[in-house]
Each structure stands twice: as structure tokens, then as C-alpha cells.
Amino acid sequence: MHTIRRTTILADTDLLERVDRLARTERTTKTAIIVAALEAYLAARESRQTLAFVGVGRSSHGRLSLDGRTIARRELGRREGNGGTPSGLPSGTARGPAREGG
């Protein structure tokens, strides 16, 4: 059973007028419009989770650090929907695995 609570928001007059117009056009309530917008906003934010591990770096076992960077790149690409080229990583990280010793 869901509990419903009342809240008050402060928003720009123009934004609230747009909500009013949409509610009239869609023959629904302002509450339904605002709840749907909040659900969509939160769903988009929640889908951008961080990676489940931290500290991928160089390893004395050579392949482990390369594999870790490859996995991180692939996972970030899936989450950002850009085919494996993550943004926001330190310079040089998104170009491909670095060669050991070079």
C-alpha cells in the first residue's frame, strides 16, 4: 500500500502555466503531470549508477590492469549509451588499453 503525502513546490509562473495548459490538453490533473515528470527525472538519474569497483590501475600481473581498464570502458559506454567511449575519464583513459612498459 502506497502512502500519499502532500507537498508544496515553488516554481516559475511560466512553468506552472505550462503545466496547467498540458493538464487541460491531456484532460488530467496537474498532480498527475508533476508526478509523471518526477518519476521520469528520478528514473533517468537512478540509471546513471557508478561502477561497483574502485581503484582500477596498474598491476604487477600486466593483463589485470589492461583488463580492468577495458571492463571499465565497456561498462561506462553501456551506461552512457555511447558504444564504449566514456566521457569524463582522465586524459588518455578512453583511447584504449595502454601498452605495458611503454
C-alpha positions in Angstrom: 0.0 0.0 0.0 1.4 3.4 -1.0 1.1 6.4 1.2 0.4 9.7 -0.5 1.7 12.9 1.0 1.0 16.5 0.1 3.9 18.9 -0.6 4.3 22.4 -1.8 6.7 23.5 -4.6 7.8 26.9 -5.7 8.2 27.2 -9.4 8.4 29.9 -12.0 5.0 31.2 -13.1 5.6 30.4 -16.8 6.4 26.8 -15.8 3.3 26.4 -13.8 1.2 27.9 -16.6 2.7 25.3 -19.0 1.7 22.5 -16.5 -1.8 24.0 -16.4 -2.1 24.0 -20.2 -0.8 20.5 -20.5 -3.2 19.2 -17.8 -6.1 20.8 -19.7 -4.9 19.4 -23.0 -4.4 15.9 -21.7 -7.5 16.1 -19.6 -5.7 15.1 -16.4 -4.6 16.8 -13.2 -1.6 19.0 -12.5 -0.6 16.4 -9.9 -0.5 13.6 -12.5 1.7 15.8 -14.8 4.1 16.6 -11.9 4.3 13.1 -10.6 5.0 11.7 -14.1 7.7 14.3 -14.6 9.3 13.5 -11.2 9.2 9.7 -12.0 10.9 10.2 -15.3 13.5 12.5 -13.8 14.3 10.1 -11.0 14.4 7.1 -13.3 17.0 8.8 -15.5 19.1 9.8 -12.5 18.9 6.3 -10.9 20.0 4.6 -14.2 23.3 6.5 -14.0 24.9 4.4 -11.3 28.6 4.4 -10.6 30.8 1.4 -11.2 30.7 -1.2 -8.5 34.5 -1.2 -8.1 37.2 1.4 -7.4 40.9 1.6 -7.9 41.5 0.1 -11.3 45.1 0.8 -12.1 48.4 -0.8 -12.9 49.0 -4.3 -11.7 52.2 -6.3 -11.4 50.4 -9.0 -13.3 50.3 -7.0 -16.6 47.0 -8.2 -18.0 44.9 -7.4 -14.9 45.3 -3.6 -15.3 44.6 -3.8 -19.0 41.6 -6.0 -18.5 40.3 -3.7 -15.7 40.5 -0.6 -17.9 38.8 -2.4 -20.8 36.0 -3.6 -18.5 35.6 -0.1 -17.0 35.4 1.5 -20.5 32.9 -1.1 -21.7 30.6 -0.6 -18.6 30.7 3.2 -18.8 29.9 3.0 -22.5 26.8 0.9 -21.9 25.6 3.2 -19.1 26.1 6.3 -21.2 24.8 4.8 -24.4 27.8 5.8 -26.5 29.2 2.5 -27.6 32.1 2.2 -25.2 33.7 5.6 -25.3 33.2 7.1 -21.8 33.3 10.8 -21.2 34.6 12.3 -18.0 37.6 9.9 -17.6 41.1 11.3 -17.1 43.0 12.2 -20.2 44.2 9.2 -22.2 41.9 6.7 -20.4 39.3 6.5 -23.1 41.7 5.9 -26.1 42.3 2.2 -25.5 44.4 0.0 -23.4 47.9 1.3 -22.7 50.8 -1.0 -23.5 52.8 -2.2 -20.6 56.3 -0.8 -20.4 55.6 2.0 -22.9 
